[in-house]
């Protein structure tokens, strides 16, 4: 096309996904009225779709921001204990409690959550409502998990696993303390063994009550079951690591005496 015939004020034709011209505002003079109407309708549809996509993107951003806020809020132990205390009091006094078979956002559950927040605010007024709300939400889902375990008869199994996990964490804490306080363990040894001072390298310890369902422990008195520990050694752990841990355990026992 001769450049002299090109109108610098003409817009580039608007095409759809298939490359078809929807509206060429630079050549309206050569388009009949029906074609212009169809093109305008197509353009309006494109604009409507675009606005809908923008609305969806805005909703997604809001949801992501909301999720991020929930993750950032980490209630203190003081807040958690207050939430548990208020809810337990409500349960004891026969006040409305959560129906964990329903959604957290269900009307009756929202009412219970509101009452808990009010009760906690009355106890510790300096805490932010957002932190209290996060603790309430967490406790609701904890209660829901407890109910599901009860329904499946898994409560005792869960408690035993929790007790084992707690003993492993306690063992790790004691060993770390001995390493930190020891003057006979060289800095080079501390640096060498530091990578294995993690929960993964701690062996499990089971009480006799953990096997109370088996015939092997049927003759063990109830008062003795919770005191007798049986260690499960880690076959894959190096002997050097086990020897070092035994040394720490001996020193820990001496420090207690």
C-alpha positions in Angstrom: 0.0 0.0 0.0 1.3 3.5 -0.9 2.3 5.3 2.3 0.6 8.4 1.0 -2.7 6.5 1.2 -2.2 5.4 4.8 -4.2 7.5 7.3 -1.9 8.0 10.4 -5.0 8.4 12.5 -6.5 5.0 11.6 -6.4 2.4 14.4 -5.1 -1.1 14.0 -8.0 -3.5 13.3 -9.2 -5.5 16.3 -8.8 -9.3 15.8 -10.3 -12.3 17.7 -8.3 -15.4 18.7 -8.8 -16.8 15.2 -7.3 -13.8 13.5 -10.7 -12.5 12.2 -11.2 -8.8 12.1 -13.8 -7.8 14.7 -13.7 -4.1 14.2 -11.6 -1.9 11.9 -12.3 1.6 13.0 -10.1 2.9 10.2 -12.4 1.5 7.5 -15.8 2.2 8.9 -16.7 3.9 5.7 -16.5 0.6 3.9 -18.4 -1.4 6.5 -22.2 -1.7 6.4 -24.4 -1.0 9.4 -25.1 -4.7 10.2 -21.4 -5.5 10.2 -20.7 -2.6 12.6 -23.4 -3.8 14.9 -22.0 -7.3 15.0 -18.5 -6.0 15.6 -19.6 -3.8 18.4 -21.4 -6.7 20.1 -18.2 -8.8 19.7 -16.1 -5.9 21.2 -18.6 -5.6 24.1 -18.3 -9.3 24.8 -14.6 -9.1 24.9 -14.7 -6.2 27.3 -17.2 -8.1 29.5 -14.9 -11.1 29.6 -11.9 -8.9 30.4 -13.8 -7.3 33.3 -14.8 -10.7 34.6 -11.3 -11.9 34.5 -10.1 -8.8 36.4 -12.8 -9.5 39.1 -11.6 -13.1 39.4 -8.0 -12.0 39.7 -9.0 -9.5 42.5 -10.8 -12.2 44.4 -7.8 -14.6 44.1 -5.4 -11.8 45.4 -7.8 -11.2 48.3 -7.9 -14.9 49.2 -4.1 -15.1 49.0 -3.7 -12.0 51.2 -6.1 -13.5 53.7 -4.2 -16.8 53.8 -1.0 -15.0 54.2 -2.3 -13.0 57.2 -3.5 -16.3 58.8 0.0 -17.8 58.4 1.8 -14.7 59.8 -0.2 -14.6 63.0 1.3 -16.9 65.6 -0.6 -16.8 68.9 1.5 -16.9 72.0 1.2 -19.8 74.5 -0.6 -17.4 76.8 -3.3 -16.9 74.2 -3.6 -20.6 73.4 -4.0 -21.5 77.1 -6.6 -18.8 77.5 -8.6 -20.1 74.6 -8.4 -23.7 75.9 -9.4 -22.5 79.4 -12.4 -20.5 78.2 -13.7 -23.3 76.0 -13.3 -25.9 78.7 -15.2 -23.8 81.1 -18.0 -23.4 78.5 -18.0 -27.2 78.1 -18.1 -27.8 81.8 -20.9 -25.3 82.5 -23.0 -26.7 79.7 -22.8 -23.6 77.5 -23.0 -24.0 73.7 -19.9 -25.7 72.3 -18.7 -26.3 68.8 -20.3 -28.9 66.5 -17.1 -30.2 64.9 -19.1 -32.3 62.4 -20.0 -28.9 60.8 -18.0 -26.2 59.2 -16.0 -23.7 61.3 -18.0 -20.9 59.5 -21.4 -22.5 60.3 -23.6 -20.0 62.2 -23.7 -21.9 65.6 -19.9 -22.4 65.5 -19.3 -18.8 64.7 -21.4 -17.9 67.8 -19.3 -20.2 70.0 -16.1 -18.7 68.6 -17.3 -15.2 69.3 -18.0 -16.1 72.9 -14.6 -17.6 73.3 -12.9 -14.5 71.9 -15.0 -12.3 74.3 -13.9 -14.5 77.2 -10.3 -14.4 76.3 -10.4 -10.6 75.8 -11.8 -10.3 79.3 -8.7 -12.2 80.6 -5.9 -10.8 78.6 -7.0 -7.5 77.1 -3.6 -6.5 75.7 -3.7 -9.2 73.1 -4.7 -8.5 69.5 -8.1 -10.0 68.4 -6.4 -11.4 65.3 -4.1 -13.5 67.3 -6.9 -14.7 69.5 -9.0 -15.5 66.4 -6.2 -17.6 65.0 -5.8 -19.5 68.2 -9.6 -20.2 68.3 -9.5 -21.4 64.7 -6.6 -23.8 65.4 -8.3 -25.2 68.5 -11.5 -25.8 66.6 -9.7 -28.1 64.1 -7.8 -29.7 67.0 -11.2 -30.6 68.5 -12.4 -31.9 65.1 -9.4 -34.2 64.8 -10.0 -35.5 68.3 -13.6 -36.3 67.5 -12.6 -38.2 64.4 -10.0 -40.2 66.3 -12.7 -41.0 68.9 -15.1 -42.1 66.2 -12.5 -44.4 64.8 -11.3 -45.6 68.1 -7.8 -44.3 67.6 -7.5 -42.0 70.6 -5.3 -44.4 72.6 -3.1 -45.0 69.6 -2.7 -41.2 69.1 -1.8 -40.7 72.8 0.9 -43.3 72.7 2.4 -41.8 69.6 2.3 -38.4 71.1 3.9 -39.7 74.3 6.7 -41.3 72.3 7.2 -38.0 70.3 7.4 -36.0 73.6 10.0 -38.4 75.1 12.1 -38.0 72.0 12.0 -34.2 72.2 12.8 -34.3 75.9 15.8 -36.6 75.2 17.0 -34.2 72.5 16.7 -31.2 74.8 18.7 -32.9 77.6 21.5 -34.0 75.2 21.7 -30.5 73.7 22.0 -29.0 77.2 24.8 -31.4 78.2 26.7 -30.6 75.0 26.3 -26.8 75.6 27.3 -27.0 79.3 30.1 -29.5 79.0 33.7 -28.3 79.3 35.3 -31.6 78.5 33.7 -31.9 75.1 36.0 -30.0 72.6 34.7 -27.5 70.2 35.8 -29.7 67.4 33.7 -32.6 68.8 30.7 -30.3 69.3 31.0 -29.1 65.7 31.3 -32.7 64.4 28.3 -34.1 66.3 26.0 -31.0 66.0 24.4 -32.2 62.7 23.1 -35.4 64.5 21.5 -33.5 67.4 18.2 -33.5 65.7 14.9 -35.4 66.4 15.6 -37.8 63.5 18.6 -39.3 65.3 16.7 -39.8 68.6 15.7 -43.4 69.3 12.1 -44.1 70.4 11.3 -45.3 74.0 8.2 -47.2 74.8 6.6 -47.8 78.1 5.0 -51.1 79.0 1.6 -49.5 78.7 2.3 -48.9 75.0 2.1 -52.7 74.6 -0.7 -53.2 77.1 -2.8 -54.8 74.4 -0.3 -57.6 74.0 -0.1 -60.8 76.1 3.6 -60.1 76.8 2.7 -57.4 79.3 -0.4 -58.9 80.8 1.4 -59.7 84.0 2.9 -56.2 84.4 1.1 -54.2 87.2 -0.6 -51.0 86.0 1.5 -48.9 88.5 4.7 -50.3 86.8 3.7 -50.1 83.2 4.2 -46.3 82.8 7.7 -46.4 84.5 9.4 -49.2 82.5 11.0 -47.9 79.3 12.1 -50.1 76.4 14.5 -48.4 73.9 14.1 -49.0 70.2 17.6 -48.7 68.8 18.2 -47.2 65.3 20.0 -49.9 63.3 21.1 -47.4 60.7 22.7 -45.0 63.2 26.5 -45.1 63.3 28.1 -46.7 66.4 30.1 -43.6 67.0 26.9 -41.5 67.3 25.3 -44.0 69.7 28.5 -44.0 71.8 28.4 -40.2 72.0 24.7 -40.2 72.9 25.3 -42.8 75.7 28.1 -40.5 77.1 25.7 -37.6 77.1 23.0 -39.7 78.8 25.3 -40.8 81.6 26.4 -37.3 82.3 22.7 -36.2 82.4 21.9 -38.9 84.9 24.8 -37.8 87.1 23.7 -34.2 87.0 20.2 -35.2 88.2 21.6 -37.2 91.2 
